[in-house]
Amino acid sequence: MLHSPNGITPLVGTTAGGPLAPRAQELAKRVEDLNARYKHHSATSVIEAALRDPQAGKVALVSSFGAESVVLLHLAAIVDRSIPVLFVDTEMLFTETLVYQTELAERLHLSNIQTIRASEATQQAEDPDGTLHQVDTDACCALRKTRPLQKALREFDGWITGRKRFQAGTRAALDFFEVEDMTGRIKVNPLAHWAPEDVRAYMEENRLPRHPLVAQGYPSIGCAPCTSPVKEGEDPRSGRWRGQNKTECGIHVVDGKMVRIGETA
């Protein structure tokens, strides 16, 4: 069995340029059917499908509790407040994010928040003094975010994200449902067709609380050591890993490569 450098097991039987394995073919057909059936449905209907349609399997919602996370969380709470919500605590998050996570979970009555962390033993082995982010941000993201999340997702067939088409050119044709090639899970994107103004309008109309750091110039929020305020006119993600040749943390898989586009939720 093959393994990627990030410790994620690829979909068994897939080969570059070769025929899909039976399991991969079955997943591709399920995703095709789901997209055909829910093509013109709302974000809420897509979440309902993810939770209740047998074709989707067992899914969890992954949330960073970041700048726009409240929209997807609010929609999910409307459908089912007991939905599993996976929150990765890197133990380097802003205090404001941790407080916001607690307050938002209580306000939306989300009853199944699962906080994910790297084990203490793993942290001691790979980052004993907590300075790994200063020398290798990719390794730090893998240690504190990507690997713990993928481990937590092993009990699920898929996961719900907050990705949207407008976030990058590579997402211009993003569907509601897709296959995560490297892991063989179904990824659900209920907000795929939403525009920035849709997000703002939904938050205003439903009087949803914003992450407190947004008002302080943080339109994209990650770990405290690697996130800085963004000046007017700058790209919203320019404050992430500023000064480094890095803009993604490795949560999403695209064409067999670990990348991250926008917030996870």
C-alpha positions as CSV (number, residue, x, y, z in Angstrom):
1,M,0.0,0.0,0.0
2,L,1.3,3.4,-0.9
3,H,1.7,6.3,1.5
4,S,2.1,10.0,0.8
5,P,4.7,12.1,2.5
6,N,2.0,13.6,4.7
7,G,1.1,10.2,6.1
8,I,-2.2,9.9,4.2
9,T,-3.0,6.6,2.6
10,P,-3.9,7.0,-1.1
11,L,-7.0,5.5,-2.6
12,V,-6.2,1.8,-3.0
13,G,-5.7,0.7,-6.6
14,T,-5.5,4.1,-8.3
15,T,-2.6,4.8,-10.6
16,A,-1.5,8.0,-12.4
17,G,-3.1,7.9,-15.8
18,G,-4.3,4.3,-15.3
19,P,-7.8,2.8,-14.9
20,L,-9.6,3.5,-11.6
21,A,-9.9,0.6,-9.2
22,P,-13.4,-0.8,-8.5
23,R,-13.7,1.1,-5.3
24,A,-12.7,4.4,-6.9
25,Q,-15.1,3.8,-9.7
26,E,-17.9,3.1,-7.3
27,L,-17.1,6.4,-5.4
28,A,-16.9,8.4,-8.6
29,K,-20.4,7.0,-9.6
30,R,-21.9,7.9,-6.2
31,V,-20.5,11.4,-6.4
32,E,-21.8,11.8,-10.0
33,D,-25.3,10.6,-8.9
34,L,-25.3,13.0,-5.9
35,N,-24.3,16.0,-8.0
36,A,-26.9,15.1,-10.6
37,R,-29.7,14.9,-8.0
38,Y,-28.7,18.0,-5.9
39,K,-27.4,20.1,-8.7
40,H,-30.0,22.9,-8.3
41,H,-30.5,22.5,-4.6
42,S,-29.7,25.0,-1.8
43,A,-26.8,24.7,0.6
44,T,-29.2,23.5,3.3
45,S,-30.5,20.7,1.1
46,V,-26.9,19.7,0.3
47,I,-26.1,19.4,4.0
48,E,-29.3,17.4,4.5
49,A,-28.2,15.1,1.6
50,A,-24.7,14.7,3.2
51,L,-26.2,13.6,6.5
52,R,-29.2,11.5,5.3
53,D,-28.6,10.2,1.8
54,P,-27.1,6.7,1.9
55,Q,-24.9,7.6,-1.1
56,A,-23.0,10.1,1.0
57,G,-22.2,7.7,3.8
58,K,-21.2,8.9,7.3
59,V,-19.9,12.4,7.3
60,A,-18.6,15.1,9.7
61,L,-18.3,18.8,9.3
62,V,-14.8,20.2,9.6
63,S,-14.6,23.8,10.9
64,S,-11.7,26.1,11.7
65,F,-14.1,28.5,13.5
66,G,-12.5,31.2,11.4
67,A,-13.6,34.4,9.7
68,E,-16.5,32.9,7.7
69,S,-17.1,29.6,9.6
70,V,-20.3,30.7,11.3
71,V,-22.2,30.6,8.0
72,L,-21.7,26.9,7.4
73,L,-22.1,26.1,11.1
74,H,-25.4,28.0,11.3
75,L,-26.7,26.1,8.2
76,A,-25.7,22.8,9.7
77,A,-27.3,23.6,13.0
78,I,-30.6,24.2,11.2
79,V,-30.4,20.7,9.7
80,D,-29.1,18.8,12.7
81,R,-27.5,20.2,15.9
82,S,-25.9,16.9,16.7
83,I,-23.8,16.8,13.5
84,P,-20.2,15.8,14.3
85,V,-18.1,19.0,14.1
86,L,-14.4,18.4,14.0
87,F,-12.4,21.4,15.3
88,V,-8.6,21.1,15.1
89,D,-6.9,22.8,18.0
90,T,-3.3,23.2,17.0
91,E,-2.6,24.6,20.5
92,M,-1.2,27.7,18.7
93,L,-4.5,29.3,17.9
94,F,-5.5,32.8,19.0
95,T,-7.2,33.0,22.4
96,E,-10.0,34.8,20.5
97,T,-10.5,31.8,18.3
98,L,-10.9,29.5,21.3
99,V,-13.4,31.8,23.0
100,Y,-15.3,32.3,19.7
101,Q,-15.5,28.5,19.2
102,T,-17.0,28.0,22.7
103,E,-19.5,30.9,22.3
104,L,-20.5,29.9,18.8
105,A,-21.1,26.2,19.8
106,E,-23.3,27.4,22.7
107,R,-25.2,29.9,20.6
108,L,-25.9,27.5,17.8
109,H,-26.6,24.6,20.3
110,L,-24.1,22.3,18.5
111,S,-23.9,19.3,20.8
112,N,-21.2,17.2,19.1
113,I,-18.1,19.3,18.9
114,Q,-15.0,17.1,18.7
115,T,-11.8,18.9,19.4
116,I,-8.8,17.3,17.6
117,R,-5.2,17.7,18.7
118,A,-1.9,16.0,18.0
119,S,-1.0,13.7,20.8
120,E,1.4,15.0,23.5
121,A,3.8,12.2,22.7
122,T,3.9,13.2,19.0
123,Q,4.4,16.8,19.9
124,Q,7.2,16.0,22.2
125,A,8.9,13.9,19.6
126,E,8.6,16.3,16.7
127,D,8.3,19.7,18.3
128,P,9.5,19.5,22.0
129,D,10.1,23.2,22.4
130,G,7.2,24.5,20.3
131,T,9.4,26.2,17.7
132,L,9.0,24.0,14.7
133,H,6.9,26.7,13.0
134,Q,10.0,28.9,13.0
135,V,12.0,26.5,10.9
136,D,9.6,24.4,9.0
137,T,6.0,25.7,8.7
138,D,4.9,22.7,6.4
139,A,6.1,20.2,9.0
140,C,4.3,22.1,11.8
141,C,1.1,22.2,9.8
142,A,1.4,18.5,9.2
143,L,2.1,17.7,12.8
144,R,-0.6,20.0,14.4
145,K,-3.3,20.0,11.8
146,T,-3.2,17.7,8.7
147,R,-2.3,14.4,10.4
148,P,-4.6,14.8,13.4
149,L,-7.5,15.7,11.2
150,Q,-6.9,12.8,8.8
151,K,-6.7,10.5,11.8
152,A,-10.0,11.8,13.1
153,L,-11.6,11.4,9.7
154,R,-10.9,7.7,9.5
155,E,-14.2,6.8,11.0
156,F,-16.1,8.9,8.4
157,D,-16.8,8.3,4.8
158,G,-16.7,12.0,4.0
159,W,-16.6,15.5,5.3
160,I,-18.3,18.8,4.8
161,T,-16.2,21.9,4.1
162,G,-16.9,25.6,3.5
163,R,-14.9,25.9,0.3
164,K,-16.4,28.2,-2.4
165,R,-15.7,28.7,-6.1
166,F,-14.7,32.3,-5.8
167,Q,-11.7,31.5,-3.5
168,A,-9.4,30.5,-6.3
169,G,-9.2,29.7,-10.0
170,T,-8.7,26.1,-9.3
171,R,-12.1,26.0,-7.6
172,A,-14.0,27.6,-10.5
173,A,-15.8,24.4,-11.3
174,L,-16.2,23.1,-7.7
175,D,-19.1,20.8,-7.3
176,F,-21.3,20.1,-4.3
177,F,-19.8,16.6,-4.0
178,E,-16.3,15.4,-5.0
179,V,-14.0,12.5,-4.3
180,E,-10.9,13.2,-2.3
181,D,-8.5,11.1,-4.5
182,M,-5.8,10.4,-2.0
183,T,-8.0,9.1,0.8
184,G,-11.1,7.9,-1.0
185,R,-13.5,10.1,1.0
186,I,-16.4,12.1,-0.3
187,K,-16.0,15.8,0.2
188,V,-19.1,18.0,0.4
189,N,-19.0,21.7,-0.4
190,P,-22.5,23.2,0.3
191,L,-21.3,26.8,-0.2
192,A,-19.6,26.0,-3.6
193,H,-21.8,28.5,-5.5
194,W,-21.8,31.3,-2.9
195,A,-20.3,34.6,-3.7
196,P,-18.6,36.9,-1.1
197,E,-21.7,39.1,-1.0
198,D,-23.8,36.0,-0.3
199,V,-21.7,35.2,2.7
200,R,-21.9,38.8,4.0
201,A,-25.6,39.0,3.5
202,Y,-26.3,35.7,5.2
203,M,-24.3,36.8,8.3
204,E,-26.1,40.2,8.4
205,E,-29.6,38.8,7.8
206,N,-29.2,36.1,10.5
207,R,-27.3,38.5,12.9
208,L,-24.5,36.0,13.2
209,P,-21.5,37.0,15.4
210,R,-18.2,37.6,13.5
211,H,-14.9,36.3,14.7
212,P,-13.5,39.2,16.9
213,L,-10.3,39.4,15.0
214,V,-12.0,40.3,11.7
215,A,-12.6,43.8,12.9
216,Q,-8.9,44.0,13.8
217,G,-7.8,43.4,10.2
218,Y,-7.7,39.6,10.1
219,P,-9.8,38.4,7.1
220,S,-8.2,35.0,7.2
221,I,-7.4,33.5,10.6
222,G,-5.0,30.6,11.4
223,C,-2.4,30.0,14.2
224,A,-1.3,33.1,16.1
225,P,2.5,32.8,15.3
226,C,1.8,32.5,11.5
227,T,-1.1,35.0,11.1
228,S,-0.8,38.8,10.8
229,P,-3.2,41.7,10.0
230,V,-3.9,42.5,6.4
231,K,-3.7,46.0,5.0
232,E,-6.3,47.6,2.8
233,G,-5.8,46.4,-0.8
234,E,-3.9,43.3,0.1
235,D,-5.0,39.8,-0.7
236,P,-7.2,38.5,2.2
237,R,-4.7,35.6,2.7
238,S,-1.6,37.7,2.6
239,G,-1.5,37.7,6.4
240,R,-1.0,33.9,6.5
241,W,2.7,32.9,6.7
242,R,3.7,36.4,5.7
243,G,7.1,36.6,4.0
244,Q,7.2,33.0,3.3
245,N,6.6,31.0,0.1
246,K,3.5,29.4,1.6
247,T,-0.2,30.1,1.4
248,E,-1.8,26.7,2.2
249,C,-1.6,24.4,5.2
250,G,-2.3,21.0,3.6
251,I,-5.8,20.1,4.6
252,H,-7.3,19.6,1.1
253,V,-6.1,17.3,-1.6
254,V,-6.1,18.4,-5.2
255,D,-4.7,16.2,-8.1
256,G,-2.8,14.2,-5.6
257,K,-1.2,17.1,-3.9
258,M,-1.9,18.5,-0.4
259,V,-3.1,22.1,-0.7
260,R,-5.5,24.4,1.1
261,I,-7.8,26.9,-0.5
262,G,-9.5,29.5,1.8
263,E,-11.0,28.5,5.1
264,T,-12.1,24.9,5.7
265,A,-15.4,26.2,6.9
